[in-house]
Amino acid sequence: MQKTLGYAAILATLLAGQALAGTVTEPLRTQYADISDKMELKLGWQSFKGMEVDEVEDLEGWTAMAEFSIPFGDRFRLRFNYPFKTNAEATVKDDQPMQQGEKVDVEGNGGVYDFAVLTFEHQLSFAEDTGYNLSYYVSGGRVPGRLETTKRDLKNVDEFDPMNHTGIVFSGGVKFDRQHSFGQLLANLGLRYYTDSDDLHPNGDDTFPALDARLAVVFSPWGALHPAVEVTYLGDFSDLNQFSVLPELLYTYKSLDLKAGAEIGLGGTGNELGAVLQAGIHF
């Protein structure tokens, strides 16, 4: 009898752990269409290498960012993203008038392609009714702060040329998620439109569109851990192409989410290899 009770206790513990792990909100990049009813605060850090932008290449370093989101009504959510620190170095391109091939520092209170953005989300269908969740989003934002560099300014060689110190981005798209026997399937498909940007597009364009596509699977848990994999693309199928795959591990304890992954570039002008870490709390 005692042995039976012991087995029952172990089974109950495992089931509780699996149920708890099932509350993991989402993978690192792709977002659920389900609005949920919790406020959430996230802090993230990601490293990158080998990126190419307008005037420099082999951009290598890291960016830290924060996100806060709040639901309202039964179908709506507001989300604010803020990349607050970037520290990197890069190589000046050979087509630049000065310092060709020289290493320069890039540092400041902002991101690279990620701006300070406010997003409105509206859920259209719910899994309880249709078997899947579907929502759309619209957003707008601007560069939060300039990235200082040690690259000389052509107009005044005694001064340095800042990077990514102007620019606005608008975006919109749809989100989808559905439960399957192997886990949860998520898909995001959107379009970003950058205008008045500085030193971003590898071809030097200040205004350009970019497809923002993300596909993810969060697999059934290994104990308290959820393995996940994402495939992402940001680009215009021309000079701007950032195509990546991210294997990940996701862990939830009560209201705390811990997530870790590796970003592996699959060609193009984006990140060749980097780590992605994120901690989140929902309440």
N, C-alpha and C positions, 0 to 999 in steps of 0.2 A: 504493500500500500504506500509506504513512504517513498519507495523507488518510483512508483507511478506518479505520485504528487511531485516528485523532483523533476521527472520528465515533463510534466505539465507546466511546471514553473519555467523550465528552460524554454519550452515552446512558446509560452506566453511572452517571455522576454524577447525572443526572436521576432515574434509577430509584432510586438510593440515597436521594436527597432525598425522593422520594415515599414510599418505604417508611418512612423516618424520620418524615415528617409523619404517616403513618398510625398512629403510636404515641401520638398525642394522646389523653389520657385521657378527657376529657369537656368539654362546654360549661360555661358559668359557673354555671348554676343546676340544670339537669336532670342526674341522675346515671345512670351505667350500672348495669344489673342485674348485669353481670359483676363478680365480686368482685376478680379479678386476684390476683397474688401479690406485690405491691410495697407497702411502707410509703409513706406520702405525707404531706408537710407543705405546707400552702397558707397564703399571706398574701393578704388581699384588702382592697380599698377601694372604696366606692361612695358616690356623691353622690345627693341626692334633693331634691325641691322640691314644694311644694303638697300635702303629706300632711296628713290630718286625723286627730286622735285625740280623746280625751274632752273636754279642756278648751281645747285650742288647735288652730289650723288654719294653713295655709300654712307648715307645718314644712319648713324648708330647711336643709341642711347635709350632713354626711358621717358615715359609720361605717367603722371599720376592724375587721377580724376575722381570726382564725386558725383553722385546722383541722388536726388530726392524725388519721390513720387507720392501722390495722394489721390485716392479714389473719391468720387462724389456721385451721388445718385446711385443707381444700380448698374449703370452702363458706361460711366465716364472716369477718366483718370488724367491728371496733369503730371508731367514728368519734366524735371529740370536737370540737365547734364552740364557739368562744369569741369573742363580739364584745367587744372590749376598749376601744373608745373611740368616743364620739359627740360631735360638736360641731355645734350648730345654733342657729337662732333661729326663733321662731314668733310668731303673733298670737293673743292671747287672744280666745276666742269671745264673741260678743255676749250669749249666755245666761248668762255667768258674772257673779257678784255684784260683782266688782271688776275694774278694769283692762281693761274691754271695749275691744277694738281696739288695745290697746297691744302693742308688740313686746317679747318677753322672750327671754332666752338659755336654751338647753338644752344642758347639757354634763355628761359623766360617763363612768365606766368601765362601759359596757354598750351594748346596742343598743336598738332600738325594739320591733319584733315578734320579733326574733331574741334568744333566750336562750342561756345556756351549757347545751349539750345533749350527752348521751351516747347514741349510737345503736348498736344491735345489728342486723346485717344477715345474712341467710341466703339463699344462692343455691339455688334449687330445680331449675332446669333450665339446661342448657348448650348453646350454639350448635352444638358439635360433635355433639351427639346429636339435638337437636330443630330446629335452624335458628334458634333465638332464645335469649336469656338472660332468665331470670325470677327475681326474688328478692322478699323481703319485708323490712320493717324495723319495729322498735319503738324508741321513744326516750322519754326524759324529761329534764327540766332545769328550771332556775330562773333568775331574774334574777341576773346576775353582780354588778351594782353599781347604785346609784341614779343617776339623772340629775338633777343639780341644776338649778334654774331661778331666774329672777328674778321669778317670779310669787308674789305675797304669799299667805301661808297664812291662810285664813279664820279659823281658831281663834286665831291669834296673828299679827296684821298686822305685827309687828316681825320676823317670820321669813319665810323663803321656803318655798314648797311644792314638795317634790321630786316628780319624775315617774318612774313605772315603777320603784318601789323595792321592790315586792313582786310575787310571781307565780310560778306553776309552770305548765309546759306538758308535756303528754303527746301523743305522736303515733304513728301507725302507718300503713303503706301498702304498696304494691307498686311494683316497678320492672321495666321491660321495655326491651330493646333488640334490634335486628335489623339486619343488614347488607342494603342494597339496592344496586341498580346506581348510584344517584345519591349514595350515601353511607350514613350510619348514622342510623337512626331510634331515638329514645329517648322514653320516656314514664314519668312518675312520677305516681301517684295516691294521695293520703293524706288523713288527717284529723288536724288539731291540736285539742287541747282545753286552753284556757287556764282556770286557776282562781286565785282570789285575786289577780287582776291589778289594776294601778292605772293609771288614766289612759290606757288603750290603746283600748278599743272606742269608736268615735265616738258611740255611744248611751249610754255610761256603764256598760255591763255589766261586772261584775268576773269573771264566769264565762261562757264562751261557746265554741262549737265553730267551726272554720273549715276549709273545704275547701282543700287544698293540691294543686293540679293543675299539671303542667308537661309540655310537649311540645316536643321539639327535633329538628332535623335538622342533622347535621354533614355538609356536602357534600364531594364529592371534592376533593382539594387543588388549589390554584393554586400549583404549585411546592412550597414548604415551608409555605404557609399553608392552613389549613382555614377557609373561610367557614362560618358557622353561623347559625341563627336559632332563637329560642325564643319560645314563648308561655306565659305563666304566669298563674295566678289564685290569690289567697288571699282568702277571704271566706266570708260566710254568706248571700249572695244577698239581703241586706237592707241594713242600715246600714254594714256592713263589706264593701267591695268594692275589691280591688286587682287590676286586670287590665292586663297589660303585654306588649309585644313587645320582644325584644332581638336586634338584628342584631349579629353578633360576628365577630372574627377570632381564630383559635387558631394558636399556633406552638409547635413542639417542637424542642428541640435536645438530643440525648442524653437526659439525665434531667431536663431543665428544661422546664417548660411556661410560656408567657407568653400571657395571654388579655386581650382588651379588647373592650368592647361598650358600647352605648348602651341604656338602659332608657327606653322610650317608653310613657307611660301611655295607656290607651285608655278613660279615664273611671273614675269611682268616687272612693274616698277615698285611693288610694295615690299612689305617686310619679308626678308628671307628666312629668318628664324628668331623667335623670341619667346619669352615666358609671359604668362598672363595670370595675375592673382587678383582675387576679389573677396571682400568680406561684406556681408549685408545683414541688416537687422530689420525685421518687419514687426509692426505693432499696431 
